[in-house]
Amino acid sequence: MIDFVINKDLLKFNKEFGFNKLHYVRILNLNKFEDINESKEKLNIANANKDFLRKIFESNKVDIVLGLEKLEERDSLHYRNSGLNQVLCNLARKNNISVGISFKDILNSDNLGLLLGRIMQNVALCKKYKVNIVFATFASDFYDLRLSKDLEAFAKLIGIDKLDNAKIFKLKEFSDVKVID
């Protein structure tokens, strides 16, 4: 199993936590949409931004979109505002964009029930429209890391049948990254 971290110091803990590989990634906080074009990362991970959400899913420069469930503060009376809908799912599948779920956000959540409900709705939409889901810790310190078996168990709990974070590399067909199934 592969995990993504946002701190280079955590890369040495991959065997202790049961991961085949830990990847260091940078998460783009988009203030303007042109920031995506300036990124020179192999794997572009963007925090969801309400103003540029449709443009993010229409472009093919982003690989993973994180934090969709945190876009809206409150839910509507008749439906849940999870940040994802069928239009965005179709765009994500067309442009090979994965929906990312951060375990760090779940650990540090103030309103856990609301967040888990939104995540479960996003997982159901992604399964229905065949969008890849990346579930990782995105840890910034040692205390955010979790065992790979714990992540797999929690992923099954929220509705992800098979956790395959390596699929993101298969979708983008990186030649310098080897994926072992």
C-alpha positions as CSV (number, residue, x, y, z in Angstrom):
1,M,0.0,0.0,0.0
2,I,1.1,3.5,-0.8
3,D,0.6,6.6,1.5
4,F,1.1,10.3,0.9
5,V,2.7,12.6,3.4
6,I,3.3,16.4,3.4
7,N,6.5,16.2,5.5
8,K,9.8,14.8,4.2
9,D,10.9,13.7,7.6
10,L,8.2,11.1,7.7
11,L,9.5,9.2,4.7
12,K,11.7,7.0,6.8
13,F,8.7,5.4,8.7
14,N,7.3,3.5,5.7
15,K,8.2,0.0,6.9
16,E,7.3,0.7,10.6
17,F,3.8,1.6,9.6
18,G,3.4,-1.2,7.0
19,F,3.5,0.8,3.8
20,N,5.3,-0.3,0.7
21,K,6.1,3.3,-0.1
22,L,5.5,6.8,1.4
23,H,5.4,9.6,-1.2
24,Y,6.2,13.2,-0.3
25,V,3.6,15.5,-1.9
26,R,2.9,19.2,-1.9
27,I,-0.7,20.4,-1.8
28,L,-1.6,23.4,-3.9
29,N,-3.7,26.0,-2.2
30,L,-5.2,27.8,-5.2
31,N,-5.6,31.6,-4.9
32,K,-5.9,31.9,-8.7
33,F,-6.4,29.2,-11.2
34,E,-3.1,29.9,-13.0
35,D,-1.2,28.5,-10.0
36,I,-1.9,25.0,-11.4
37,N,0.0,25.8,-14.6
38,E,3.1,27.0,-12.6
39,S,3.4,23.7,-10.6
40,K,6.3,21.5,-11.5
41,E,5.4,18.6,-9.3
42,K,5.0,15.1,-10.7
43,L,1.7,14.7,-8.8
44,N,-0.5,17.8,-8.6
45,I,-2.7,17.7,-5.5
46,A,-5.1,20.7,-5.1
47,N,-7.2,21.7,-2.2
48,A,-10.8,22.2,-3.3
49,N,-11.7,25.8,-3.8
50,K,-15.3,26.8,-4.2
51,D,-14.5,29.5,-6.8
52,F,-12.4,27.3,-9.1
53,L,-14.0,23.9,-8.5
54,R,-15.4,23.4,-11.9
55,K,-12.2,24.7,-13.6
56,I,-10.2,22.3,-11.5
57,F,-12.2,19.3,-12.7
58,E,-12.2,20.5,-16.3
59,S,-8.4,20.8,-16.5
60,N,-6.2,17.8,-16.8
61,K,-3.3,19.3,-14.8
62,V,-4.7,18.3,-11.4
63,D,-4.3,14.6,-10.3
64,I,-6.0,14.6,-6.9
65,V,-8.6,17.0,-5.5
66,L,-8.7,17.1,-1.6
67,G,-11.1,18.6,0.8
68,L,-14.3,18.5,-1.2
69,E,-16.3,17.7,2.0
70,K,-15.1,20.9,3.7
71,L,-16.3,23.4,1.1
72,E,-19.7,24.1,2.6
73,E,-20.1,24.9,6.2
74,R,-23.7,23.9,6.6
75,D,-26.0,21.5,4.8
76,S,-29.2,22.4,3.1
77,L,-32.5,21.4,4.5
78,H,-33.2,18.8,1.8
79,Y,-29.8,17.5,0.8
80,R,-26.2,17.2,2.0
81,N,-23.6,19.6,0.6
82,S,-20.7,17.2,0.1
83,G,-18.9,19.3,-2.5
84,L,-19.3,16.6,-5.2
85,N,-22.1,16.0,-7.7
86,Q,-22.7,13.9,-10.8
87,V,-21.4,16.6,-13.2
88,L,-18.1,16.8,-11.3
89,C,-17.8,13.0,-11.1
90,N,-18.2,12.7,-14.9
91,L,-15.6,15.4,-15.4
92,A,-13.2,13.7,-13.0
93,R,-13.6,10.3,-14.8
94,K,-13.1,12.0,-18.2
95,N,-9.9,13.9,-17.1
96,N,-8.5,11.1,-14.9
97,I,-8.8,13.1,-11.7
98,S,-9.0,11.3,-8.4
99,V,-11.0,12.4,-5.4
100,G,-8.8,12.5,-2.3
101,I,-9.8,11.9,1.3
102,S,-7.4,12.9,4.0
103,F,-7.3,10.9,7.2
104,K,-5.7,13.9,8.9
105,D,-8.8,15.9,8.3
106,I,-10.9,13.2,9.9
107,L,-8.6,13.1,13.0
108,N,-8.6,16.9,13.4
109,S,-12.3,17.4,12.7
110,D,-14.6,19.4,15.0
111,N,-17.8,18.0,13.6
112,L,-16.9,14.4,12.9
113,G,-20.5,13.2,12.2
114,L,-21.1,15.8,9.5
115,L,-17.7,15.2,7.9
116,L,-18.1,11.4,7.8
117,G,-21.5,11.7,6.3
118,R,-20.2,13.9,3.5
119,I,-17.3,11.6,2.9
120,M,-19.6,8.6,2.7
121,Q,-21.8,10.4,0.2
122,N,-18.7,11.3,-1.9
123,V,-17.5,7.7,-1.8
124,A,-20.9,6.5,-3.0
125,L,-20.9,9.0,-5.9
126,C,-17.3,8.0,-6.8
127,K,-18.3,4.4,-6.9
128,K,-21.4,5.0,-9.0
129,Y,-19.5,7.1,-11.6
130,K,-16.3,5.0,-11.4
131,V,-14.0,7.8,-10.2
132,N,-10.8,6.8,-8.5
133,I,-10.6,7.5,-4.7
134,V,-7.3,8.1,-3.0
135,F,-7.5,7.6,0.8
136,A,-4.3,8.5,2.6
137,T,-3.1,10.1,5.8
138,F,-1.5,13.2,4.2
139,A,0.4,13.4,7.5
140,S,2.3,16.5,8.5
141,D,3.8,15.1,11.7
142,F,4.5,11.7,13.3
143,Y,1.2,11.7,15.2
144,D,-0.9,11.9,12.1
145,L,0.5,8.7,10.7
146,R,-1.6,5.5,11.0
147,L,-0.9,1.8,10.2
148,S,-1.7,0.7,6.7
149,K,-4.1,-2.0,8.1
150,D,-5.9,0.7,10.1
151,L,-6.4,2.8,7.0
152,E,-7.7,-0.2,5.0
153,A,-10.2,-1.0,7.8
154,F,-11.4,2.5,8.0
155,A,-11.7,2.8,4.2
156,K,-13.9,-0.3,4.3
157,L,-16.0,1.3,7.0
158,I,-16.8,4.4,5.0
159,G,-17.6,2.4,1.8
160,I,-14.3,2.0,-0.1
161,D,-14.2,-1.6,-1.2
162,K,-10.6,-1.9,-2.4
163,L,-8.1,0.7,-1.4
164,D,-5.6,1.1,-4.3
165,N,-3.7,4.4,-4.0
166,A,-1.2,3.1,-6.6
167,K,-3.9,3.5,-9.2
168,I,-3.2,7.2,-9.4
169,F,0.2,6.4,-10.9
170,K,-1.4,4.0,-13.4
171,L,-3.9,6.7,-14.4
172,K,-1.2,9.2,-15.1
173,E,1.3,6.7,-16.5
174,F,4.4,8.0,-14.9
175,S,7.5,6.3,-16.3
176,D,9.7,7.0,-13.3
177,V,7.4,5.4,-10.7
178,K,7.1,1.7,-10.6
179,V,3.8,0.2,-9.3
180,I,3.9,-3.3,-7.8
181,D,0.5,-4.9,-7.4
